[in-house]
Amino acid sequence: MSTNEKRYERERNVVSRRKVQGKKMQRRAFLLSAFCLLLLFSCSYVFTSRAQNSNETVKYYRSIEVAPGETLWDIAGDYTSVEYKDRYAYIDEVKKLNHLTSDQISAREFLTVPYYDVT
């Protein structure tokens, strides 16, 4: 076998190996892409199904302005829900949230009040 034939054979082997390596890389890239898509769809399915079927009760907070003549008892009547034992429990939480030491509130004062809502 001549030198040119040997060189030609080596180049042909290199080209052949590169083709095989290229096909392996394409296969790996395809499998990785398929795995990522599968992972993305499964995560989105889990989160959307959980959000649609949760009907979870969540606690929120709102800032309100006290109207003239309004009392904590009146506010508790508007915002108390089944999550509280009674209006007194709700009033205690409002007082703690707003650092109140008594039941006295003034008109045009702002209070943070909790409330529950279904998501």
Phi and psi restraints in degrees (value plus and minus 20) as a CYANA .aco file:
   2 SER   PHI    -101.2   -61.2
   2 SER   PSI     150.5   190.5
   3 THR   PHI     -84.1   -44.1
   3 THR   PSI     -60.2   -20.2
   4 ASN   PHI     -86.1   -46.1
   4 ASN   PSI     -57.3   -17.3
   5 GLU   PHI     -86.7   -46.7
   5 GLU   PSI     -60.3   -20.3
   6 LYS   PHI     -84.2   -44.2
   6 LYS   PSI     -64.1   -24.1
   7 ARG   PHI     -83.0   -43.0
   7 ARG   PSI     -63.9   -23.9
   8 TYR   PHI     -80.3   -40.3
   8 TYR   PSI     -63.2   -23.2
   9 GLU   PHI     -83.4   -43.4
   9 GLU   PSI     -62.8   -22.8
  10 ARG   PHI     -83.5   -43.5
  10 ARG   PSI     -64.8   -24.8
  11 GLU   PHI     -83.4   -43.4
  11 GLU   PSI     -58.9   -18.9
  12 ARG   PHI     -84.7   -44.7
  12 ARG   PSI     -60.0   -20.0
  13 ASN   PHI     -85.7   -45.7
  13 ASN   PSI     -59.6   -19.6
  14 VAL   PHI     -84.6   -44.6
  14 VAL   PSI     -65.8   -25.8
  15 VAL   PHI     -82.1   -42.1
  15 VAL   PSI     -62.1   -22.1
  16 SER   PHI     -82.5   -42.5
  16 SER   PSI     -64.6   -24.6
  17 ARG   PHI     -84.5   -44.5
  17 ARG   PSI     -58.9   -18.9
  18 ARG   PHI     -84.6   -44.6
  18 ARG   PSI     -58.0   -18.0
  19 LYS   PHI     -83.3   -43.3
  19 LYS   PSI     -64.0   -24.0
  20 VAL   PHI     -84.1   -44.1
  20 VAL   PSI     -63.7   -23.7
  21 GLN   PHI     -84.2   -44.2
  21 GLN   PSI     -59.5   -19.5
  22 GLY   PHI     -82.3   -42.3
  22 GLY   PSI     -61.6   -21.6
  23 LYS   PHI     -85.9   -45.9
  23 LYS   PSI     -58.5   -18.5
  24 LYS   PHI     -83.8   -43.8
  24 LYS   PSI     -61.9   -21.9
  25 MET   PHI     -85.0   -45.0
  25 MET   PSI     -60.3   -20.3
  26 GLN   PHI     -82.9   -42.9
  26 GLN   PSI     -62.0   -22.0
  27 ARG   PHI     -83.2   -43.2
  27 ARG   PSI     -63.7   -23.7
  28 ARG   PHI     -83.8   -43.8
  28 ARG   PSI     -63.0   -23.0
  29 ALA   PHI     -83.4   -43.4
  29 ALA   PSI     -60.6   -20.6
  30 PHE   PHI     -83.8   -43.8
  30 PHE   PSI     -65.8   -25.8
  31 LEU   PHI     -84.6   -44.6
  31 LEU   PSI     -60.4   -20.4
  32 LEU   PHI     -84.4   -44.4
  32 LEU   PSI     -62.8   -22.8
  33 SER   PHI     -83.0   -43.0
  33 SER   PSI     -63.4   -23.4
  34 ALA   PHI     -83.2   -43.2
  34 ALA   PSI     -61.7   -21.7
  35 PHE   PHI     -83.5   -43.5
  35 PHE   PSI     -64.3   -24.3
  36 CYS   PHI     -82.8   -42.8
  36 CYS   PSI     -62.4   -22.4
  37 LEU   PHI     -83.5   -43.5
  37 LEU   PSI     -63.5   -23.5
  38 LEU   PHI     -81.1   -41.1
  38 LEU   PSI     -63.3   -23.3
  39 LEU   PHI     -83.8   -43.8
  39 LEU   PSI     -62.9   -22.9
  40 LEU   PHI     -82.2   -42.2
  40 LEU   PSI     -66.9   -26.9
  41 PHE   PHI     -87.0   -47.0
  41 PHE   PSI     -58.6   -18.6
  42 SER   PHI     -88.1   -48.1
  42 SER   PSI     -58.8   -18.8
  43 CYS   PHI     -86.0   -46.0
  43 CYS   PSI     -63.2   -23.2
  44 SER   PHI     -85.7   -45.7
  44 SER   PSI     -55.3   -15.3
  45 TYR   PHI     -84.5   -44.5
  45 TYR   PSI     -64.9   -24.9
  46 VAL   PHI     -82.6   -42.6
  46 VAL   PSI     -66.5   -26.5
  47 PHE   PHI     -90.7   -50.7
  47 PHE   PSI     -58.2   -18.2
  48 THR   PHI     -92.1   -52.1
  48 THR   PSI     -57.9   -17.9
  49 SER   PHI     -89.0   -49.0
  49 SER   PSI     -55.1   -15.1
  50 ARG   PHI     -87.4   -47.4
  50 ARG   PSI     -61.5   -21.5
  51 ALA   PHI     -88.7   -48.7
  51 ALA   PSI     -56.6   -16.6
  52 GLN   PHI     -94.2   -54.2
  52 GLN   PSI     -51.5   -11.5
  53 ASN   PHI    -125.6   -85.6
  53 ASN   PSI     -12.4    27.6
  54 SER   PHI     -95.6   -55.6
  54 SER   PSI     -68.4   -28.4
  55 ASN   PHI      24.4    64.4
  55 ASN   PSI      24.3    64.3
  56 GLU   PHI    -105.5   -65.5
  56 GLU   PSI     118.9   158.9
  57 THR   PHI    -106.2   -66.2
  57 THR   PSI     106.3   146.3
  58 VAL   PHI    -141.1  -101.1
  58 VAL   PSI     122.0   162.0
  59 LYS   PHI    -110.2   -70.2
  59 LYS   PSI     110.3   150.3
  60 TYR   PHI    -142.4  -102.4
  60 TYR   PSI     149.1   189.1
  61 TYR   PHI    -150.3  -110.3
  61 TYR   PSI     124.8   164.8
  62 ARG   PHI    -157.6  -117.6
  62 ARG   PSI     126.0   166.0
  63 SER   PHI    -117.3   -77.3
  63 SER   PSI     108.2   148.2
  64 ILE   PHI    -144.7  -104.7
  64 ILE   PSI     135.1   175.1
  65 GLU   PHI    -121.7   -81.7
  65 GLU   PSI     109.3   149.3
  66 VAL   PHI     -91.2   -51.2
  66 VAL   PSI     107.2   147.2
  67 ALA   PHI    -101.7   -61.7
  67 ALA   PSI     137.2   177.2
  68 PRO   PHI     -78.1   -38.1
  68 PRO   PSI     110.9   150.9
  69 GLY   PHI      62.5   102.5
  69 GLY   PSI     -23.6    16.4
  70 GLU   PHI     -99.1   -59.1
  70 GLU   PSI     123.1   163.1
  71 THR   PHI    -139.7   -99.7
  71 THR   PSI     148.8   188.8
  72 LEU   PHI     -80.8   -40.8
  72 LEU   PSI     -53.1   -13.1
  73 TRP   PHI     -83.4   -43.4
  73 TRP   PSI     -61.3   -21.3
  74 ASP   PHI     -84.5   -44.5
  74 ASP   PSI     -65.1   -25.1
  75 ILE   PHI     -82.7   -42.7
  75 ILE   PSI     -61.9   -21.9
  76 ALA   PHI     -82.4   -42.4
  76 ALA   PSI     -55.1   -15.1
  77 GLY   PHI     -83.7   -43.7
  77 GLY   PSI     -53.4   -13.4
  78 ASP   PHI     -98.4   -58.4
  78 ASP   PSI     -52.4   -12.4
  79 TYR   PHI    -134.6   -94.6
  79 TYR   PSI     -33.0     7.0
  80 THR   PHI     -86.5   -46.5
  80 THR   PSI     117.2   157.2
  81 SER   PHI    -151.7  -111.7
  81 SER   PSI    -197.6  -157.6
  82 VAL   PHI     -83.9   -43.9
  82 VAL   PSI     -34.7     5.3
  83 GLU   PHI     -91.4   -51.4
  83 GLU   PSI     -34.5     5.5
  84 TYR   PHI    -125.2   -85.2
  84 TYR   PSI     125.5   165.5
  85 LYS   PHI     -80.2   -40.2
  85 LYS   PSI     -65.3   -25.3
  86 ASP   PHI    -185.9  -145.9
  86 ASP   PSI    -196.7  -156.7
  87 ARG   PHI     -83.4   -43.4
  87 ARG   PSI     -53.2   -13.2
  88 TYR   PHI     -83.3   -43.3
  88 TYR   PSI     -60.3   -20.3
  89 ALA   PHI     -84.4   -44.4
  89 ALA   PSI     -59.6   -19.6
  90 TYR   PHI     -85.1   -45.1
  90 TYR   PSI     -65.5   -25.5
  91 ILE   PHI     -80.5   -40.5
  91 ILE   PSI     -60.9   -20.9
  92 ASP   PHI     -80.1   -40.1
  92 ASP   PSI     -61.4   -21.4
  93 GLU   PHI     -86.7   -46.7
  93 GLU   PSI     -61.3   -21.3
  94 VAL   PHI     -82.3   -42.3
  94 VAL   PSI     -61.7   -21.7
  95 LYS   PHI     -83.4   -43.4
  95 LYS   PSI     -61.4   -21.4
  96 LYS   PHI     -86.4   -46.4
  96 LYS   PSI     -63.1   -23.1
  97 LEU   PHI     -81.0   -41.0
  97 LEU   PSI     -55.5   -15.5
  98 ASN   PHI    -123.9   -83.9
  98 ASN   PSI     -11.3    28.7
  99 HIS   PHI      35.7    75.7
  99 HIS   PSI      23.9    63.9
 100 LEU   PHI    -113.3   -73.3
 100 LEU   PSI     118.6   158.6
 101 THR   PHI    -122.3   -82.3
 101 THR   PSI     -30.9     9.1
 102 SER   PHI    -158.0  -118.0
 102 SER   PSI     157.9   197.9
 103 ASP   PHI    -106.1   -66.1
 103 ASP   PSI     -17.9    22.1
 104 GLN   PHI     -99.6   -59.6
 104 GLN   PSI     105.2   145.2
 105 ILE   PHI    -150.9  -110.9
 105 ILE   PSI     138.8   178.8
 106 SER   PHI    -138.1   -98.1
 106 SER   PSI     132.4   172.4
 107 ALA   PHI     -80.2   -40.2
 107 ALA   PSI     126.2   166.2
 108 ARG   PHI      47.9    87.9
 108 ARG   PSI     -10.9    29.1
 109 GLU   PHI    -102.3   -62.3
 109 GLU   PSI     126.5   166.5
 110 PHE   PHI    -122.0   -82.0
 110 PHE   PSI     113.8   153.8
 111 LEU   PHI    -145.2  -105.2
 111 LEU   PSI     126.5   166.5
 112 THR   PHI    -113.3   -73.3
 112 THR   PSI     105.7   145.7
 113 VAL   PHI    -144.4  -104.4
 113 VAL   PSI     121.2   161.2
 114 PRO   PHI    -108.6   -68.6
 114 PRO   PSI     133.7   173.7
 115 TYR   PHI    -174.7  -134.7
 115 TYR   PSI     137.5   177.5
 116 TYR   PHI    -131.0   -91.0
 116 TYR   PSI     127.4   167.4
 117 ASP   PHI    -167.1  -127.1
 117 ASP   PSI     132.9   172.9
 118 VAL   PHI    -109.5   -69.5
 118 VAL   PSI     111.7   151.7
